[in-house]
Amino acid sequence: MSKLIFPALTVLLLAAACGPGKKPEEPPTPAASETPPETPADTAPPERETAETSEPDTPETDVAVLPPTDLLTTQDESWYFGDGWSGEYPDGFSIEGENVVLMGRANSDLSLAAEISCPLDQNVTIHQWNEARAADDELNFVIMNKIAKRNVIAEGSLEAFTPGEASDVIELALAPGDQVEILRYLSEGYGIIRVEGHVYEVGLQDLVDMIDGDPVPEDRYQWVQVTCDDEAASRAWLLYSEAMNTPGVIQTPIEDFGSATDLGQ
C-alpha cells in the first residue's frame, strides 16, 4: 500500500509521497488531452476522491495547444472530478513577470469562456505544497478526467482497497465480460477505478494484461480556484494549461519534496 500526499493537505497516484491513501487540462474537444506530466460544471464537482499521489511513469507537461472550449457544451457522467492534482511532484505555476493577468472562469466548466480577469502578484506560487498560500488565498485544487472504459479480456485478480483506506484490502477478481472504468491516476502507479459501481484504489499496472487498453484516463484537466489580487478579491477557476500559456508564468521550481513557496522565499 502507499500513502498519498497533497499540497496544503497531505498527500491520489499524486502530490503524494507513498502510494494509496488520501486523497497536462485543456478544454476538451472530447478527444484531446492536456499533456503535462483529472459532470457537471460546478465549483463543487461531483464524485470527488480524497486520494492523491504521483504522476505516471512518463510525466507529461501540461503546456499544450488548447482546443476550443466552445466544443464542449455539457459535462456528463463521462467525466470524473477528484480533489488535488496527481503526481509525486504535482504541477504548479508561479508568477515570474510583472502585471500578469490570468483569465479564469466562474466555475470549473470547460464550456464557459475564460472571461474573468484575474491578476496575481509577482512571485506568487500556486501549488498544492505551498501551504501558506493555499490557506491565505483559499486555493482549491481539482482534477477532471475523461473516464476510460476498458473491457476485461483475461481472467485475473488484483489487490484493491477503498480510496484512502489502505487497511481495507480485498482481492478483486475480474473475468472476460467485465468492464473497468479508469477514473484517475494518483501516483506511484496507483489510481482510482470503478467496477460495477464500486470504486477502488489499485495498482494500475496490475490491469495491463487484463484489459483491452491502457489503464489511464483519456483526458486530464487540472483546475485551481484562486483569490485574485484585485480590489474585489475576485474568485476564479484557472486551468493549469492556460495559465502555463500566459506570458510571465513559469512552472513552479521545486527544491524539496513536499514543499513549495512563493518565488524568492
C-alpha positions in Angstrom: 0.0 0.0 0.0 1.1 3.6 -0.2 0.3 6.9 1.2 -1.0 9.8 -0.9 0.2 13.2 -0.2 -1.1 16.6 -1.1 0.0 20.2 -1.1 -1.9 22.1 1.5 -3.2 18.9 2.8 -1.4 15.6 2.9 -0.8 13.6 0.1 -4.2 10.1 -5.1 -1.4 8.1 -7.6 -0.4 12.4 -6.7 1.4 15.1 -4.8 1.8 12.1 -2.8 4.7 10.5 -1.1 3.8 6.9 -0.7 1.1 5.1 -2.7 -2.6 4.8 -1.7 -4.1 6.8 1.0 -5.8 10.2 0.9 -6.5 11.7 -1.5 -1.5 18.3 -18.6 -6.3 20.1 -19.0 -7.3 21.9 -21.6 -10.8 22.5 -22.7 -11.6 19.2 -24.5 -12.8 18.6 -27.9 -13.7 15.5 -26.1 -10.7 13.7 -27.5 -7.8 16.0 -26.8 -6.0 15.7 -23.6 -3.8 18.2 -21.9 -0.3 17.0 -21.9 1.7 17.6 -18.7 3.0 15.0 -16.9 -8.1 15.0 -13.9 -20.2 16.1 -15.0 -21.2 18.8 -14.1 -19.5 22.1 -14.1 -19.7 23.3 -10.6 -17.2 24.8 -8.2 -18.0 21.8 -6.0 -17.6 19.0 -8.6 -19.3 15.7 -8.1 -17.7 12.4 -7.1 -14.5 13.6 -5.5 -12.0 11.3 -4.0 -9.6 12.1 -1.3 -6.7 10.3 -2.7 -3.6 12.0 -4.0 -0.4 10.7 -5.4 2.1 10.9 -8.1 2.2 11.2 -11.8 2.6 8.4 -14.4 6.0 7.0 -15.1 6.3 9.2 -18.2 5.5 12.7 -16.9 3.6 14.8 -19.4 3.7 18.5 -19.5 0.6 20.5 -19.3 1.6 23.1 -21.7 -0.3 22.3 -24.9 -2.3 23.8 -27.8 -5.7 24.2 -26.3 -8.8 23.0 -28.3 -11.6 25.5 -28.4 -13.8 25.4 -25.3 -17.0 26.0 -27.2 -16.8 22.5 -28.5 -17.7 21.1 -25.0 -21.2 22.3 -24.1 -22.0 19.8 -21.4 -20.1 17.7 -18.9 -21.9 14.5 -18.2 -21.1 11.2 -16.3 -18.3 10.5 -18.7 -16.2 12.9 -16.6 -14.8 12.3 -13.2 -13.7 15.0 -10.7 -11.2 14.4 -7.9 -9.5 16.6 -5.3 -5.9 17.6 -5.8 -3.5 17.3 -8.7 -1.8 13.9 -9.4 1.8 13.1 -9.1 4.7 12.6 -6.7 5.7 16.0 -7.9 2.5 17.6 -8.9 2.3 20.5 -11.3 2.1 24.1 -10.1 2.8 27.5 -11.6 4.5 30.7 -10.3 4.2 34.3 -11.4 7.6 35.4 -12.5 6.6 38.5 -14.6 5.1 41.8 -13.6 1.5 42.8 -14.0 0.4 39.2 -15.0 -3.3 38.8 -15.5 -4.7 35.3 -16.0 -8.1 34.6 -17.5 -10.4 32.4 -15.4 -14.0 31.1 -15.2 -16.8 31.3 -12.7 -16.9 27.5 -12.5 -14.7 24.6 -13.3 -16.6 24.2 -16.6 -14.9 23.9 -19.9 -17.9 25.1 -21.8 -17.6 28.5 -20.2 -15.5 31.2 -21.7 -12.4 32.3 -19.7 -13.6 35.9 -19.2 -12.7 36.7 -15.6 -9.6 38.9 -15.4 -7.5 37.6 -12.5 -4.3 39.5 -11.7 -1.8 37.7 -9.5 1.0 39.4 -7.7 4.6 38.8 -8.9 6.3 35.8 -7.2 3.0 34.1 -6.2 3.2 30.3 -6.4 0.1 28.4 -7.0 1.0 24.9 -5.8 -0.5 22.3 -3.5 2.6 22.2 -1.4 2.6 26.0 -0.9 0.6 25.6 2.3 0.8 29.2 3.4 -0.5 30.5 0.0 -3.1 27.7 -0.2 -4.5 28.8 3.2 -4.4 32.5 2.7 -5.9 32.5 -0.8 -8.2 29.6 -0.2 -6.8 27.6 -3.1 -8.9 24.7 -4.3 -7.2 22.1 -6.5 -9.4 19.8 -8.6 -8.6 17.4 -11.4 -11.0 16.4 -14.1 -10.6 13.2 -16.1 -12.4 11.8 -19.1 -13.3 8.3 -17.8 -11.7 5.5 -19.8 -13.9 2.4 -20.2 -11.9 -0.8 -20.7 -13.2 -4.3 -21.3 -11.6 -7.2 -19.4 -10.1 -9.7 -21.8 -8.2 -12.1 -19.5 -9.2 -13.5 -16.1 -7.2 -12.4 -13.1 -7.3 -10.6 -9.8 -5.6 -7.7 -8.1 -5.2 -6.1 -4.7 -7.8 -3.3 -4.2 -8.9 -1.2 -1.3 -11.3 1.7 -0.6 -9.6 5.0 -1.6 -7.9 6.5 1.5 -8.3 3.2 3.5 -5.2 1.2 2.8 -6.1 -1.2 5.6 -9.4 -2.2 3.9 -7.8 -4.6 1.3 -9.7 -7.1 -0.8 -8.8 -9.3 -3.7 -10.7 -8.0 -6.7 -11.4 -10.8 -9.2 -12.0 -9.9 -12.9 -13.2 -12.0 -15.8 -13.8 -11.5 -19.5 -17.1 -9.7 -20.0 -16.4 -7.3 -17.0 -15.8 -3.6 -17.6 -13.3 -1.5 -15.7 -13.7 2.3 -15.7 -10.4 4.1 -15.1 -11.3 7.3 -13.2 -8.0 8.9 -12.4 -4.3 8.4 -11.9 -2.8 9.0 -8.4 0.9 8.4 -8.0 3.5 5.6 -7.8 1.4 3.5 -10.3 -1.8 3.7 -8.2 -5.1 5.0 -9.5 -8.8 5.0 -8.9 -11.1 2.6 -10.9 -14.8 1.7 -10.8 -16.1 -1.8 -11.3 -19.9 -2.5 -11.3 -20.4 0.8 -9.5 -17.8 0.2 -6.8 -14.8 2.5 -6.5 -11.4 1.0 -5.7 -7.8 2.2 -5.4 -5.5 -0.2 -7.2 -2.1 -0.6 -8.8 -3.0 0.3 -12.4 -0.1 -1.7 -13.8 -1.8 -4.8 -12.5 -4.5 -4.3 -15.1 -2.3 -4.1 -18.1 -2.6 -7.7 -19.2 -6.3 -8.0 -18.2 -7.9 -5.1 -20.2 -8.1 -4.1 -23.8 -6.4 -0.7 -23.5 -4.1 1.5 -21.4 -5.0 1.8 -17.7 -5.1 5.6 -17.7 -7.8 8.2 -18.2 -8.2 9.5 -21.7 -8.0 13.3 -20.9 -7.0 15.3 -17.9 -7.6 18.9 -17.0 -6.2 20.5 -13.8 -8.2 23.3 -12.2 -7.5 25.5 -9.3 -9.8 28.1 -7.7 -7.8 31.1 -6.6 -8.3 34.5 -5.0 -7.3 37.2 -7.5 -5.2 40.2 -6.5 -7.8 42.8 -7.3 -9.8 45.2 -5.1 -12.7 42.8 -5.0 -10.6 39.8 -4.2 -12.4 38.0 -7.0 -12.6 34.3 -7.1 -11.8 32.5 -10.4 -11.2 29.0 -11.6 -8.0 28.7 -13.6 -7.0 25.9 -15.9 -3.3 24.9 -15.5 -2.6 24.5 -19.2 -4.0 28.0 -19.9 -2.0 29.5 -17.0 1.2 28.0 -18.4 0.5 29.5 -21.8 0.4 33.0 -20.2 3.5 35.2 -20.6 5.2 35.8 -17.2 4.1 32.4 -15.8 6.5 29.6 -15.2 6.3 26.1 -13.8 6.9 26.1 -10.1 10.5 25.2 -9.3 10.6 22.5 -6.6 13.6 22.2 -4.4 12.4 20.0 -1.6 9.8 17.1 -1.8 6.5 18.2 -0.2 7.5 21.9 -0.1 6.8 24.8 -2.3 7.0 28.5 -1.6 6.4 31.9 -3.4 9.4 32.8 -5.5 12.2 34.5 -3.7 11.5 32.9 -0.4 
